[in-house]
Amino acid sequence: MAKKVVASLQKAGSKDYTKVIKLIKSPKTGAFAFRSEVVPNDKVADFLAAK
């Protein structure tokens, strides 16, 4: 899956996007999970600030 995302980010105009990975703790079990998304560069702070 990672290869597909990396390949799609190498297209023209893709420098406007960033792959962001966020660590999230489950309120029920206390276990940690990762959430990743490809977001525009100007929305990275919003993605990391959202719960």
Secondary structure, DSSP 8 states (H G I E B T S, - for coil): -HHHHHHHHTSTTGGGEEEEEEEEE-TTT--EEEEEEEEEGGGHHHHHH--
